[in-house]
Amino acid sequence: MTAWLFEALMLLAFGCSWPASIAKSLRTRFVRGKSPLFMVIVILGYCCGILHKLINPAAPDAPLLARHVLWLYVADLLLVATDLTLYFLFRRNAEPRGAR
């Protein structure tokens, strides 16, 4: 019934954390403590969610958000992919002064 609402809220909540992580990587150019394996697993999870939405789309008469929750998966996936890209760009950088 309203499962799509909770799914959308979950995706929004998860999506809120990635911009902060991306901003910190861009600001410090340092990625110690980040796990590329974790980010790949998260990306695979979002890919599974996207496939599920493509295989089982919302009914045409479903509420707008239910019909477009797929785009929340795509947005979250792009955020994680950006963070993963920054990891590989900055992984060899030395720890910034005054960090810790």
N, C-alpha and C positions, 0 to 999 in steps of 0.2 A: 504494500500500500504506500507507505511513505519511506520505504527503504532508500529510495533515490535521494531523499533529503539528507539522511544520515551519511550516505555515501559522498554526497557533495560536500557536506561539512567536514568529513574526514579528509577529503582531498584538499580542501581549503586550509585546514589546520596543518597538514603535512607541507603544503606549498608555502606556508608562511615562514618556515624555518630556513629554506634554501636561499632566499635573497640575502639574509643576514650572513650566511656562510660564504656566499659569493662575494659580498661586499668586503668581508674581512680578508679574504684571499686577495682581492684586488688592492685593498688598502695596504696590507703588509707584505704582499708578494711572498708569503710563507705559508706552507700547508702542513706543518708537523701536526700529527694527531689525526689526520684525515685518512680514511681507509678506502682505497680505490675498489677493493673487493666488495665492501659494503655498498658503495655507490653503484657498482655494476649489478649487485643483487636487487637493489631498489629499482634500478632501471628495468630489469627483467620483470619485476612485479608490476610496474606500470605498463609494460608491454602486454602482460597477461590481462590486465584490466582493460586495455584498449581493444585487444582481440575479443574479449568477452562482450564488450559493447558493440563491436562490429558484427559479431555472430548473433547476438540477442539484442537488437535495437529496441528502444522504447517505442511504445505504441504511438501512432500519430496524434491521438487525443490526450496523451500524457502531458503533464505540465511542462512548461518551457525548460526549466532547469533539468528535469528528468530527461528530456530529449537532447540536452546539450552537455551532460555531465562528461561525455567523452572528451570534450575540450579541456576539462580540468585535468584529466589524465595526461593529455598531451602537454599542457602547460607545465605540470609537475615534472614530467619526463624531461622536458627541455631545460628546466632549472637544474635538475640533477646532472644532466649531460654537460651543462655549462660548468658546474662545480668540478666535475670529473676532468674536463678539459683543462681547467685552471690548475688542478692537481698536477697534471703531467707537464704543464708549462713551468710551474714553480717548484717542483719537487726537489730540485738540486740547489735551490737558493739557501744561503746561510741564514741562521736565525737572526732576526732583527735585534739591534741593540736595545737593551732595556726590556726585552720580552721576558715573560714568565710571570 
